[in-house]
Amino acid sequence: MSQDVWKEFEDNQITHSAAHYLMAIKQLLEDHGYARVTDIAKALNITRGSCSISLKPLKKRGLVVEDENRFLKLSEEGQRLAELVELNDKLLEVLFGEVLGLDPDQAEIDACKIEHLLSIEASTRLCAFVKVWQSGEPEVAEFRKLLTRCRQDCSGNSEECSICNQVCIQPHDQD
């Protein structure tokens, strides 16, 4: 793997914050038929001023469009990105919650952290995985059993742990 792969993090289509603005606008349009800066600020629990500042780059990129009455809507690309992020969020929540067995609240938090970072290829493959996972096929049931058997409590000894290998991923109290 290239030493420059970490730089790819900066090449995302949208930021975490921008994704939530787009999703808030989408939800407001679905619920009320309109979206204003005030409505978005209230939905995101931020000030109107902060909301206005954050919307400027989204308008400049053409993801959000404002009409003569100051109502906001999503462009076709803005709508596509909002839908993609929402889909990624749902898929990741299934992965973290149903597949990996995380607490639903933690699954939601972790999904929210990375929902906007996935490539189209990763989203497509994750979607296929979730469809298989939820299919009820006998092979999936066997895989679920195998996965459950492989989950183990951390002993705190990374040398004996087949998951951690050399570095223990569980925090332990230091004496």
Secondary structure as GFF3:
##gff-version 3
##sequence-region A 1 175
A	DSSP	three_ten_helix	5	11	.	.	.	ID=ss1
A	DSSP	alpha_helix	16	32	.	.	.	ID=ss2
A	DSSP	alpha_helix	37	44	.	.	.	ID=ss3
A	DSSP	alpha_helix	48	60	.	.	.	ID=ss4
A	DSSP	beta_strand	64	66	.	.	.	ID=ss5
A	DSSP	beta_strand	72	74	.	.	.	ID=ss6
A	DSSP	alpha_helix	76	94	.	.	.	ID=ss7
A	DSSP	pi_helix	95	99	.	.	.	ID=ss8
A	DSSP	alpha_helix	104	114	.	.	.	ID=ss9
A	DSSP	alpha_helix	120	133	.	.	.	ID=ss10
A	DSSP	alpha_helix	138	150	.	.	.	ID=ss11
###
